[in-house]
């Protein structure tokens, strides 16, 4: 439960063989997706630049309904 509820990595030490780590499946999926997105240096630079820009600007909150309208998305 700690792996899921607290996002904790549980280290399983084995007598014979290498240790293994247990994490929540959704956490593994997130890490795998992040690694995939950052694998390309060009894509990593683009994403990190966008993140830095988003963190440095004070952007107003936009309600989801307004975003859907702006992007012509049907919910």
N, C-alpha and C positions, 0 to 999 in steps of 0.2 A: 504493500500500500504506500510506503514512503516514496517509492520511485514514481508513482502516479500522482499522489496527493501533494507531495512536497517538491516534485521535480528533482529528486535526489538520485544520484548515480550510486548504485549498490555494487560494491566490488565483491566478487565471489572468488575466494582463494581456494585453489584445488591442490590436493596432495600431489597428484601426478598430472603434469600438464600445466599449461599457462593459465593464469587467472583470467576471468571474464568479468565484464561489467553488465549490469542489468539496468536498463532505463525504460521509461514508458514508450510505447510504440509511436505515439504522436510526436514525442520529443525526438525520436530517431528519424522520423519522416521529415521533421523540420530541419534537423542538422544535415540530412542528406540533400534536401532541396537547397539549403544555403551553400553547401559545398559545391553543388552543381552550378548554381548561379555565379559563384565567385571563381570557378575554374578558369574561365576565360579572363585574361588580364584586362582586355578592353571592356568587357561587361562589368567586371569588378570595379574598375575605375569609374564607370558611368553610375553604377549603383551607389558607391561610396560618396561621389560628388553630390548626387541627388540627396542622400541622407544628410550630409553636412549642410547643404543649402536649406533643407527642411528644418533642421535643428536651429539654424541661425536666424531664420525669419519668423516673425510673429504673424502667423496666418490665422484669420478668423475661422471659427468652427462653422462648418456647413452641414445643415441637416441632410440625412440620406435622401429624402424625397427631392430636395433641390439638386443634389448631385445626379440622381437618376434623370431628372429633367434636363440638366445641362449636357449629360452624356447620351441622351436618348436611349436610356436603358429601361426595359420593361421588367419590373420586379416580379 
